[in-house]
Amino acid sequence: MMGISALDVFEELRFIWELLLAEILYAACFTKKRKTGKWLLPVGWLVFSLSAGIYVTYVLDLTKQVSGIWINAVNILWYVLLSAGTILYIYYSFDLSKADAMFLCAGAYSLQHIEYVIINEVIARGVCKILLERLWDYGLMCIFTTALFYFIFYKVFHQKLKDSGGRLFEDNPSNIAFCGMLFSIVYLATFMCQAIFVSNSNTYDHVNYQGATVDFLICILLLWVQHGILQIRNINQEKEIVEHLLYERKRQYELSRENIETINHKCHDLKHQIRALEHVSEGERSDYIRELEDAIGIYDAVVETGNEVVNTIISEKTLICGRRDIRLSCIVDASHLDFMSTLDIYALLGNALDNAIENVSKYQDTDKRIISLTIRAVGDFLSIQINNYCEEKVAFADGLPITTKRNKDYHGFGMKSMRHIAKKYGGSMATSVADNMFTLQILLPMPAEFLRLYKEAEHR
């Protein structure tokens, strides 16, 4: 092991650390960590570092003493296995699909490799070889350039990754094949370019800058492609939201027209019923008036939740439920909802209650037409829970129920829209069915500044 130098150890550790840092940066901008990520991230970092040390000690030392094609094959196999391991590392540390993990890791490798090509190949192995003899200066330069390139990446990609809502590709065969091919192509291309750079030898005595140039351009191209995919994804998502809002506006108009017609019919009936009171006895008149009060009570219900938007939503849905013989029970303290925009509150609660109403309306037995809404603060979180009776078997895909309606584009997007809003506020949405009861649970962290102002207002 006399052939191993401090530079060899530094280069191998530098590669794995820069790669892991790029992958974590990519994933952290894109989605949240899994529960396993809290311990897996530091443990995995340590395992990869130890693996790099073992590779340098045994494999790299062997390549310096023995030549042959099989040695190059061993080196390539090591980096392929290492890269596959980092994909699994990121997949199990963050809430990602398998396809997204490969997609992000391909971009992270390209980001890391751009810095490597410029500093290691062009500068340290080319125009300024003396830098490799001054390891501290070389290390500080690597730290500075890594921080610079990763900061530029953060400024360019952060918002687009965040706006993607934590999901680009679902785990179907075509998406996994595409992302796997993207990852494989960038790795294969950079290996070929590095072989050109060293002129197919294991030394850097004669370097070919064409290899480094093509290597750099390939990585830039992949990042550019990924940026375009993210941009198209976000545009399509905005388009879907606009289409959904237009659909909801049309549906809201139809519901409002139906409510007005119902009230008009009720008023027409009341007019005739009031005239009929003149021809009944005093006892019958009292009973009749009581029935009329019960009949019109639902139209005069006053809802006070602490939030005007929620008041309007519940009043409207109560009217619909009353017409369909649905029991809607509400335990709601919506005073903590003020940190959300009006449109988001309406989209979230309106969609959730509409889904529950449509689901229970199909049951002939009115005892099964039950919906409950609970909104309350739990510590620093806001909990929204909607339960409705559901006796059929519900299939789930990606944590959401699969719609059985014909217009799948709009109805399926309703649930996705709610989950998107929950993630927009850093929260989560979960659905489940147990004991003939469908449960929609939304948990949103309340901003610290909002909580501070809310507590100050309470003490005034």
Disulfide bonds with the S-S distance in Angstrom:
none
